[in-house]
Amino acid sequence: MIINTDNQINNISFQLNGKARETENGKVFKEFYNAALDVLNEVNVQQIQADRLQIDFATGRTNNMLAVIMAQEQAATSLNFTVQVTNKLIESYREIIRLQV
């Protein structure tokens, strides 16, 4: 997934009218929110698929242990990455809050 933020930032920074700036900020926030939800849904789907493969392996429906391990590792890596990004966003938010104007 590629997010083109340069164009969005330029659109916001060149707006002189407060109303236009507010509209652009709302649009960018909505796009960011939707992108974040898409990523979280994808991570959830990977977790569910890994769980299904593990159950299928445990019940004998499949004997492909490599696929089970790969699905589990992919789901774990995606979840860890999501947690890291979330932590960085929270850290950035806290840093912005500490700024004195």
LOZARO-32084 format. One record per residue (C-alpha): x, y, z. Coordinates in steps of 0.25 Angstrom, whole numbers, plus 5000, padded with zeros to 4 digits. Layout:
<sites>
XYZ;...
</sites>
This chain:
<sites>
500050005000;500650134996;500150265002;500550394994;500650495005;501450604998;500350644989;499350655001;500350735009;500550834998;499050844996;498850885010;500050975011;499651054999;498251085004;498051225010;496651225014;496351165027;495151095022;495851035011;496950985020;495950925030;495350855018;496650795013;497150755027;495750685029;496050615015;497450575019;496950525032;495850445026;496850385016;497850345027;496750285036;496250205024;497650155021;497950115036;496650045036;496949965023;498349925029;497649885042;496649805034;497749735026;498549695039;497249645045;496949555032;498449505033;498249465048;496849395045;497549315033;498649275042;497749225052;496949155042;498149085036;498649045050;497248985053;497248915040;498648855043;498248815057;496948745052;497648675041;496948745029;498348785024;499748735026;500448855020;501248905032;502049005024;500849075020;500349085035;501749135040;501849235029;500449295031;500649305046;502049375044;501349465034;500249495043;501149515055;502049615047;500849695042;500349705056;501749745062;501849855051;500549905054;500849915069;502149985066;501450085057;500350115067;501450135078;502150235069;500850315066;500550315081;501950365084;501850475073;500550515078;501150535092;502350605087;501350705079;500550725092;501850765100;502250875089;502051015095;501451115085;
</sites>
